[in-house]
Amino acid sequence: MAFELMAPLMFVGLAVLLLLGYPVAFALAANGLLFAFIGFELGMLQPELLQALPQRLYGIMANPLLLAIPFFTFMGLVLERSGMAEDLLDTVGQLFGPIRGGVAYAVIFVGALLAATTGVIAASVIAMGLISLPVMLRYRYSPRLASGVICASGTLAQIIPPSIVLIVLADVLGASVGDIYAGAVLPGLLLVMLMTGYVFITSMLNPAAAPALPPEARTRRGAALWRHALLVMVPPLVLIFLVLGSIFAGIATPSEGGALGAVGALVLAAVRRRLNLKMLREALDSTTKLSSFVMFILIGSTV
């Protein structure tokens, strides 16, 4: 077997294992070990290479950069469980309500804001889907447009800082997390602009697919609406500015910025009187599961 064929065959082997339903982390590790033994049998690799594996695993577990993952995950989960997503969607939906496609615009902007506070795709998509999809369908939005906007805006958490994916990428590339975060801001904003542009064109070409909210659905108007919008939107924006600003300015490391964000999320939840033992336990439980999920994938991939 030619050495050049090993990489394509490993890719095919990984695809087969994933399609068989094995977890990603275990599929990665098993695929690596399988082709390691194939390489040993064909004389392409030496068995002594496996002696480095324990040190590689220890290096992952001892990496201080990866501490940012549970911190940012916890921050996002606390904010999501404190009702921030519901309040933001309701408020921004009221602001854009008179415009055709207003709820879709609200979903995109809130998706970008949630991405900047959670960094976790699952949290954004689930929150947006549960809250906004029934509202959009109730007001006769196209199901295709509604589900597409929710899924697309939910995945903004993959690129808008503090993305967990970007932390892992920085560790793999040996690059600065601050530099990668700074480089991801413009593409993230460009994606938001492209999504809003798509909704605008769709609402112009097919107004029935993205109607405006009826007057009876707009419960707040005028100065009262703007005051409520400031109260709802300013606190998470200040938290985002403090966390990302401290990282960009070099004042704090990603782990320290994540810790700051976690404390800030607890403070915001307490101010909103939604911080309780049950919510805290749920956030800690989900943080442990999601962080373990990421760490196991890193361990599997290093094999």
N, C-alpha and C positions, 0 to 999 in steps of 0.2 A: 504494500500500500504506500502510495506517495505521501510524503510528509505534508504537502500542500493540501491534501484532502481532509486532514484531521479537523481543521477549524470548521469547514462546511458540515462535516459529519457530526461534529459536536453540536452545532446549531440545530441540525435536524433532530438529533437525539433529545435535545432539550425541548423542542417543540412537541415531540411525541410524548415525553413524560408529562408535560403540562396538559396536553389534550387528554391524557389518561386520567387526569383529575388529581394528580399529586400536588401537594403544596409547593409554592414557588421555591422556598428556601431549601426544602429537601430535594426537589427536582434538580436544582443547581448543584448541590453537593454530590448527589448520586451520579449525575452526568459527568462531573469532574473526575470522580473516583473511577467510574467505568472506563473513561478514555485514558486515565492514567495507567490502569492495568493493561489496556490494549497497547499503549505505548511501551510498557515494560516488555510485553510478550514480543513485540516487533523490534525491540532493540532501539527505539527512538528516545526513550527516557530511562533514567536510572532510578531504582527504588529508593535510593538515599534521599531523593527530593522530598519524599513524604515526611522526612524528619523535620523539615521546616514548617510543617502545617501547624503544630501546636503553638509555635511562636507567632505565626500569622494570626491565629485566633486570639491569643493573648493580646496582641497588638491592637486588635479591634476593640476588645473589651476595655482596654486601658486608655483608649484614645479620648482625651478631654474634650475634643471638638464635638464628639457625638453626644455630650451631655446636653447640648442645645436641643436635641430632638425631643426628649420628654418635657423640657421646659416649655417650648413653643406649643407642643401638643396639648399640654395641660392648660396653657393660657387660652387657646382656642376653644377647648371643651368647656371651660368655666364660662367664657363669654357666651358660647352658644346655649348652654343650659340655663344661663341667667336671663334668657329671653331677648338678648340683643338682636338676634336675627328677625324675630317676629316684629319687634318695634321698628327696626330699620325698614323692613319691607312695607309695613303699614304706612310709615311716615313718608318714605320716598314715593310710594305708590300714590299717596295723596297729593304730593307735589307735582308729579307727572300725570295725575289723573285726567285733566282736561285734554291732554294730547293723545292723538291716536297712537296706539302702541305704548301708552304710558306705563302700564304694569310691566311690560317687557323691558323697557328702559330701567325701571326700578330694579328688576331682577338682575340685570347686568351690573348696575352700579353697586348694588348690595353684594352681589357675588364677588366683585373686585374688593370691596371693603372687608368682607368675610375672609377672602384669600389673604389679605394683609394682616388679619388677626389670628387665623387658625393655622394656615400652612398645611392643612390636612384636607385632601380632596373629599374623602368620604363625609367628613363633617359638613362641608359646604353643600355638597349635592343633596344629602339627606335633608338638611335643614331647609334648603330652598325648595326641594320637591314637596315636602310635607306641608309647607306654609303657602307657597305661591301657586302651585299647580291647581288646587281646587278653586282658588280665586280666579285664575285666568280662564279656566273652563266655565266657571259660573257666569262670567261676563262674555262668553261666546268667542273666546280666542281660538284660533286654529290649534287643534291638539298637536299637530306636527310642529308648529312654531313654538308653542308653549314648552313642550318637552325638549325641543332642540335648544332653546334659549337657556333653560335650566341646566341641562347637561353641559353645555358649552361654558356658561359662566361659572359653573361649579368647578370646572377643571382649571380655572385661573389660579387656583391655589398651588398648581404645579410650577408656576413660573414667577408669580408675584411674591416678593420677599414678605415674610420670612418662610420661604418654602422649605419643607423638609427634604425634598428632592435635591434642592440646590446645596444643602448642607452635605448630603451624601456625595454629591458630585464634586464639591470642593475637597472633601477628604480623599476621594479616589484620584483626583488630578493633582493633589498636593498644592492647591491654590488657596488664596485668601477668600474666606467666606464674604468678607466685606466687599471685595472687588467683584465677586460673582453676583452678590446682591445688587450692587450698583449697576452692573451690566445688564441685569434682568429687568430693571425698572422700565426702561423705554420700550422693550418688546412687550412687556405686560400691558402698558398703557396703549400701545398700538393695537393689541388684540381687543381691548375694550372699545376702542374707536371703531374698529372693523365690525364688531358685533352690533354696536349701536347703528352704524351705517347700514348694515343688513336689515335691521328691524325698520329703519326709516324707509328704505326702498320698498320693503315688503308692505308696509302700511300705506305707501303711496300707490303702489300697483294694485293692491288688494285690501282695501280698507276694512272689509268684513273679517279678515284674518286677524286684525289687531285693532279692535275698536277702542274708543276712549271710555273711561269710566262714566256711567250715568250720574247725573247730578245728585241723586239720592245716596249714592255710594261715597260721595265726598263729604265726610262728616265734619272736617275742619277746613276753615277758609281764612284768608287774610292774615292779619298779624298773629292770630292764635296758632295758625298752622306753622308759620315761620319760627315762632318761639318754641313750639314743640319740636320742630326739626332741629333747632340748635341744641336743645337739651338732649336729644337722642343721638345726634351725630357727632357732636364735639368731643365727648369723653373718649370714644374709641379712636377717633382721629388723633387726639392728643397722645393716647397710649402708643399708637403706631409711630407717631413722630418721635416720641422719646426712645422707643426700642430701636427702631431702624436708624434714627439720627445718631444715637450713641455708638452703634456699630459702624456706620459710615464714617463718623468723625474719628474713629479709633479710640474713643474713650472707654468702650467696653468691648470685651470679646463676645463672640456669638453666644457662648454659654452664659456669660454675665447678662447680656441683653435679654436672653430667654428667661433668666431668673427674674429680671426686672419686670418683664411682661407678665410672668406668672403672678407676681405680687400685685401688679397693677390690675390684673383681671380680678383677683380676689377683692381688692378695694372697690372696684366698680360694682361687682356683684353685691358687696356689703352695702354700698350706698343705695343701690336699687332695692335693698331689703329682700334679696333673693338668695343670699348665702346661707345655706343650712347644711346640716350634717348629711342628709340624704344626697343633695346635689354634689357635695364635696366627695362623698364616697363614690358616686357614679363617675365623676370626672377622673378621680384617681384610678378607678378600675379600668376605664377606657384608655387612659394614658398608659397604664402598664401593658395592656394588650397591644396597642398600636406601636409602642416603643419596642416591645419584644418582637413584634412582627418585622420591624425594620432591621433590628439587630440580627435576627436569624437569617434574613435575606443577605445581609452583608457577610455573615459567616459562610452561608452557602455559596455565595459568589466568589469568595476568596479561595475556596477549594478548587 
